[in-house]
Amino acid sequence: MANPRAFPSFVFDHNEPQKTMFAGQAVSDSPAPFPVEDRSSKISLPQNQWEAKNA
């Protein structure tokens, strides 16, 4: 069976600690029972640039 997929969304300017803690699950020796890929932006982008990048 394939691993389930989820797309958690964080408000860059308001949820930095939560995003950091969640992305911390991506370490190779994590006890999390699922793989995690951190594809989040590393800088705050205006909405039009974010939309263009993720289109």
N, C-alpha and C positions, 0 to 999 in steps of 0.2 A: 504494500500500500504506500502511495506517495505521501510525503510529509505535507501537512496542511500549510496553507499560506495565509498570511495576514499582512495588512498594511497599516501599522499604527501611525497616527499623524500627530505631530507636536507643533505647537506654536513656538517658533524659534526664540522669540524674545521673552517668552513667559514660562517655558517648560524645559529649560536647559538641564536642570538636575534630573528630571524624570527621563529625558532622552538619554542622558549619559548613563544612568543606571540601567536602562533597558538595553542599550548598545553594549554595555559591559557583559551581557549574557553571551556575546559573540566570541568570547575567548575560546580557544580550542579545548581547554580542559574544563569548560563550564559544565555544571551538573544539569543544566536545562535539558529537558527531553526533546528538544527541537533545535534545528539549526537557525541561526540568526544572521542576517546580512544587514549591515548598517549602510544604507544608501542615502542617508540624510545629507543635506547641504551643510557645509562647514562654515558658511557665512550667511548672514541675513540678506535676502534678495527682495527687491520690490516685486509685487505680485506679477506684473507683466513679464519680468525676466524669469521668474520661477516657472510660470506657465509655458513660456517658450522653450525652456530647458527640458521640461518634462512632457512635451507634446509628442 
